[in-house]
Amino acid sequence: LVCLTGEVGTGKTTLCRAFLANLPKGIRSAYIFNPQLSPVELLQAIADEFGIDTNNVHSQRELYNLLNQTLLAGYAQGERFICVIDEAQTMPASLLEQVRLLTNLETNHEKLLTLILVGQPELQQVLANHNLRQLNQRITARFHLTHLSWRDCVQYINYRCKKSGASRSLFSTLAMWRLWRASNGIPRILNTLAD
């Protein structure tokens, strides 16, 4: 279980999409971008993303078992499974409990599913709640995206300009400084101002 947080506009979703687009062969992924679901709907959404047919499965227990069987079969064939849940700070406690139960899908030696929770800084506060301590304790890696530094901002602007076909720098150093200050180093705002 991994947790990625960051302020609005720092590129969490862009990072997730780039990560998922560049997974090596043999890794199946699920991307849940709207976690305003019931526990059953979450399991159905994950199964759908993995290409699992859930038409004749309706209960939470049946979905959990079907998901477990599919992950075990894939694991036996050398496949690995990753599920990214974006906007996780909006998930109610009952849904986060379902996420915790998904971390129980394992063999005797290895977890079958890697879960990545992505959200705004409020996610850290949600996970710190006493009733979610079991889930919080299972998080093995945490990372918080921060605003771009001045140096990062210059590199970012130059990279974006180059990717759009510019053959020279479009902004003076002073203009880039003003863009960085006005955006507070938040990429989404920086993009808007630079446009």
N, C-alpha and C positions, 0 to 999 in steps of 0.2 A: 504494500500500500504506500503510495507516494502522494504528497500534497504540494501543489504549486499554487502560490498566492501572488497577488500583485494588485496595485491600484488600477482603477478603471483607465483603459487606454494604453497600458504598458506593453500590450502585445501577447497576452496569455493565449487567446484563441488562435492568433496567427502562429505562435510557437507550437501549439498543439497540432494544428493542421499540417505544418511543415514536418513535425515529428512523425505523424501518421503517414504522410505521403512518402516518407523515406525509410520506412521499416524494411528490414531485409526479408527475403523470401522465407516462408515458413512461419511467419508471425501473422496471425489473424487479429484484426482490430475492430473495436466497437467505439463509436463516438456518440455520446449522449449529450446533446447541446441544450436540451430543455428538461431539467430534472424535476419539473413540477408534475410528478407522476405518483400514482399509488405504488406500493411495493410490487403488486402483480404487474402493473404496467411497466415498471422498471425492468423486471425480469423479461417481459415480452420484448421490450425495446432492445435489450442486450442480445437476446436470442435472435431477433430480426437482423441486427447488425452483423451477427456472426453467420447469418444465412440458415438458421435453424427453423424448420417448419413447426409452428406452434398452433396450427389450426384446430387440432383436436385436443389441445391441452388448455385447461381453464383455471385450475387451482394453483395457488402459490407453491404448494408442495410438489405438484406435478411439474411445474415449470422449473423449479429448483433441481429436481431429479433429472429432467431432460437436459438441462444445462450441464449438470455434473457428468452425465453419461457422454455428452458431446465433447466436453473438455478432456475427459479420460481417453476417449477414442482418438482425439487429435494428439494428445500427449504421447500415446503409444506409437503414433506415426511421426513423431518428431516435431509436431506443431506446438507453437506457444500462442497464448491469448492475452491481449491487452485491452482493457476497457478504460477510456477517458471519459470522465463525467465533468462537463464544463458548468459553470455557474453553480457550483456545489454549495455556495453559501446560502442559497435559497431553499435547500432541501430540509424538510421537517425531520425531527428526530426519528420518527418511525421509518422513514426512508433511509436515513443514515444507519439505522440498525440493520436494514436489509443489506446495505453495503458491507457492514461488519460480517454478516452471515456469509456473504460471498467470499470473504477471505478464508473461510473454512474449507473451501473446495481445494483439496490437496491429495497428493499421494502420500505414502509413508515418508517420502524424502523431499518432496518439492511442492510448492504452491502451483495450482493449475491456472490461476488467473492473476494477472497483475492489474491492479486498479490504480488509476491516477485521478485524484480529486483536484479540480482546478477552480479557483474562485478568488473573490476580492478578499481583502484583509479580514473582513468579518468572519470568514470561514475559520480562521484561527480561534476566534472567540467562541464560535459555535462548538468547535471540537473540544474546547477547554471546559465545556459544561460537564458537571460531575456525572450526569447520566450517560454521557458518551465517552467515559474514560476508557472503556474496553476498546473502542474504535481508535481513539487517540493514541493509545499505547501500541497499536499495531502499525502505526505509520513509521516506516523505516527510513524514509528520506523526505526532507522538507526543503523547499526553496522558495524564496520571495523575490519576485522581479522588482527592481527599483527603477527610479527615473534614470534617464540617460545622463551621464556626466557630460561636461563640455567637450571633452575629447571624443567620447562616443557619439555625441551629437554631430560633430563635424564629419566623422566617418560615415555616419548614417545618411546625412544630407548628400554627401558626395557619392555614396553608393547608389542612393535612389535616383539621383540625377543621371549617373552613368547608365543605370538600367533603363532609364526612359529615353536614352539615345543622345544625351548631351555630350559633346566632345570637349567641353571646357567647364570650369566651375561657373555655376549660375549665380552664386552669392558671394559677396565679399566677406572677409573675416568679420567685419563689424555687423553685417546683415545676419550672418550665422549666429553671432553672439546675441543679437536681439531676438532672433527666433528661439534660441535656447532659453533665454530669460523669460520670454513671454509664454512659452509652452511649459515651463518648469521641467523640461526634459521628458515630457510625456509624448511618446511617439505619435499617437493619434492626433493630438493638438498640433504637434510639430508639422505633420503632414498637411493639415488644414491650412495652417499659416503659410507654409512654403508654397502650397498651391496658389 
